[in-house]
Amino acid sequence: MTTEEIFKKYGDIELSFRHYYKYSFMFKGETPEGETVFAYIGGDADDIYRLDLDYNETGTISNLEPSSIRIMKGEEVVVDWEEY
């Protein structure tokens, strides 16, 4: 799946902040079809330094601009995308 296809299909799914680990913020949501969407923001100190985040933060793939996205249907990985 291309970047454009991912953002078109999953870009408006609501995601909520779940946790922070090693300079990366993880957001999680679910599609109407039951797929679990994980979006990761950051990756290094420079990336997260500029991020203003509230614990109750929600967003979408389109407005969070994640550095990586993983979409799962059960145990199957449907999408595994990284910005770089």
C-alpha positions in Angstrom: 0.0 0.0 0.0 1.4 3.4 -0.9 1.6 6.3 1.5 -1.2 8.1 -0.4 -3.4 5.0 -0.1 -2.7 4.7 3.6 -3.6 8.3 4.3 -6.7 8.2 2.1 -8.0 5.0 3.7 -6.9 5.5 7.3 -6.2 9.2 7.6 -9.4 10.1 9.5 -9.5 7.2 12.0 -9.5 8.7 15.5 -6.4 7.7 17.5 -5.8 8.3 21.2 -2.5 8.6 23.0 -1.4 5.3 24.7 2.2 5.6 25.8 5.7 7.0 25.4 8.8 4.9 25.1 12.4 5.9 24.0 11.5 9.2 22.2 8.4 7.8 20.6 4.7 8.5 21.3 2.3 5.8 20.4 -1.3 6.4 19.4 -3.9 3.7 18.9 -7.4 3.5 17.3 -9.7 1.1 15.6 -11.3 1.1 12.1 -15.0 0.3 11.6 -13.8 -3.0 10.0 -12.1 -4.0 13.3 -8.5 -3.2 12.2 -6.2 -1.8 15.0 -4.3 1.2 13.9 -1.0 2.2 15.7 0.7 5.5 14.8 4.1 6.4 16.2 5.4 9.9 16.5 9.0 10.9 17.2 12.0 8.6 17.2 14.7 10.9 18.5 15.1 13.8 20.9 14.9 16.5 18.2 11.5 15.2 16.9 9.8 15.0 20.3 11.2 18.3 21.6 8.9 20.2 19.2 5.8 18.1 20.0 3.2 19.7 22.3 1.2 16.8 23.7 -1.5 16.4 26.4 -2.1 13.1 28.1 -5.7 13.0 26.8 -4.7 13.9 23.3 -6.5 12.4 20.4 -5.9 12.9 16.7 -5.8 11.3 13.3 -3.1 10.0 11.1 -3.7 13.0 8.9 -3.1 15.6 11.6 -0.5 13.8 13.8 1.9 13.2 10.9 3.4 10.0 12.3 6.8 8.7 11.5 5.5 5.1 11.3 2.1 3.3 11.1 1.2 -0.3 11.7 -2.3 -1.6 11.0 -3.3 -5.1 12.2 -6.4 -7.3 11.7 -6.2 -9.8 14.5 -2.6 -11.1 14.4 -2.1 -10.2 10.7 -0.1 -7.1 9.8 -2.1 -5.3 7.1 0.2 -2.2 6.8 3.7 -1.6 8.1 4.8 1.8 7.0 7.8 4.0 7.9 8.4 7.6 6.9 12.1 6.9 6.1 
